Amino acid sequence: INQIILEIKQKFSTNSYLKHLVEIKNAWYLNNYIKFFKLYAKSNQLSKCLINLFIERERKQALKCIIKS
């Protein structure tokens, strides 16, 4: 997946939607919940539909992380 992301960055670096998508992926991969949820709020409708497939799981994991700390 990381190789594909690198290729996307190189080929489509000017596309704002793909930049946003890569930022969401990086925030999700690094468990940066604050950035992830901020980017989710700024997403367009189609992106939100895709993210809604796993957003509840991420909210639960973020809450667990907050409780543990």
N, C-alpha and C positions, 0 to 999 in steps of 0.2 A: 504494500500500500504506500509506503514511504517513497518508493521509486516512482510510482505513478504521480504522487503529489509533487515531487520534484519536476517531473516532466510537465505537469500542468502549470507550475510556476514559471518555467522557462518559456513555454509556448504562448501562454495566455496571461502574461503579467499585467496587461493593460485592462483586463476585464474586471470591473469592480465586483461583480457577483462571485466570480471565482476567488478573488482575494478574500471576500467575506467568508466564503465557504472554507478556505484554507485556515483562516483565523479561528473559525468555529472548531474545526478539526483539531488544531493545535491546543486550544483551550480545553477541549474535551479529553485529549490524550494526556495532557499534563495535570488533569483534575483541578484546573483553575475554574472553580465553579462561579466565582463572581464575574469573571470575564465571559464565561460561557453563557450565563443567563442574560448579561447585558447585550451580547451579540444576538442571542435569541430574540430579545425584545426588538432589536433593530432589523431583524430579518424580514424579507418580503413574505407574502402569503404562501407561496409554493414551498419555500424553505421551511416555514413553520409547520406545514403539513408533514414534511419528512421528519423533522425533529420531534414532532408530537408522538412518533412511534416509540421513542425511547426517553422522552423527557421525564416521565414519572419515575423511572428507575434512577435517573441522574439526580432528581430532587431528593429521593430517599437516601442516596449515597452522600449527598451534600449534607443533609440533616444529620446523618450518622457521624460524619466528619466533624461537624460543629459540636455535636454532643460530646464526642470523645475529647475534643480540645477544651 
